[in-house]
Amino acid sequence: MKTQLLNPTEIKVAASIIKRGGVVAFPTETVYGLGADATNTTAIEKVFEVKGRPAQNPLIVHFESLENLFKRIPDMNDSTKKVLLAIKEALTVVIPRPEWIPAVVSAGLNTVAVRVPACEFAREFIKACGVPLVAPSANISGRPSPTEWQHVHTDLDGKVDAIFKCNPTRIGVESTVVKVLPDKIQVLRLGGVNTKKLEKILPVEIVGGSTESPGTRFKHYAPACKMVVAKFGKDMTARIKNFIKGKNATVIFWKGTAKQYAPSTFYLGKTIEEITRNLYSSIRKAERGSDIIVCEGFPETAEYETLRERVQRACEGNFI
């Protein structure tokens, strides 16, 4: 299969691919998604095959607008609608699965994860397709999620029908996945929405490893080489240097200084927004030619909860 590289103006071309059961990578505000017709079982199965994604890992169905979502799923409860109306980006909700959504989307569960992207381009593309789209991250399963079209091309060239050549995604990590109960919001996956925002609506409970949420039970975000997380500081300098001695190491940092550890470094940025946006792209750059990546850890605060969770899973429990 030859993968087409499409300009943003070629939405009609991409929509025609979706309508005939193909798969197209497109940007959202979070990461690049691998789009396919959410009503077409064959197309959905193709997404699982292309990504090498476990069949037990459910997908998220993306809608063009809240109005369209509420129209297609009219029996959604008021509490869930309230949360969706309050949080307009990077949020996915888990609800009872309507019959028109194939069971394969939800790994056979009676629930389904749904969201409306905040990215105007993504909404325009979904609208042109005429159907909601499943759109898991457009990468090989387990790899760092793609925030640039080049990341998708590296992982999936020749495996997907088309990739949109758009600007890097704005947020840089996946959506927060929640289940809204009458008295609280259960956070099934940390993501682009800080839990403090959700707490302004209802009390929040963080639930780990839920089968109802994508991206919680399988290997995710890991680079091709070994990655470790370390707390930078004077008392750690000798330990880190000894750990990477003799290795081709790359250091990813945001607060501390890194040149003392290795000549190859990547700086994530000053603000939490910059750090989040640059995390996956820095991991992908750092893995090239490296034996090991050392990533500076993040504080145990709510502000950094998603970043902390992502690097912990990327390093697969390896800490210095």
Buried (B, 14 or more C-beta within 10 A) or exposed (E): EEBBBBEBEBBEBBBBBBBEBBBBBBBBBBBBBBBBBBBBBEBBBBBBEBBEBEEEBBBBBBBBEBEBBBEBBEEBEEBBBEBBEEBEBBBBBBBEBBEEBBBBBBBEBEBBBBBBBBBEBBBBBBBBBEBBBBBBBBBBBBBBBBBBBBBBBBBBEEBBBBBBBBEBBBBBBBBBBBBBBEEBBBBBBBBBBBBEBBEEBBEBBEBEEBBBBBBBBEEBBBBEBBBBBBBBEEEBBEEBEEBBEEBEBBBBBBBBEBEEBBEBBBBBBEEBEBBBBBBBBBBBBBBEEBEBBBBBBBEEEEEBBBBBBBBBBBBEEBEB
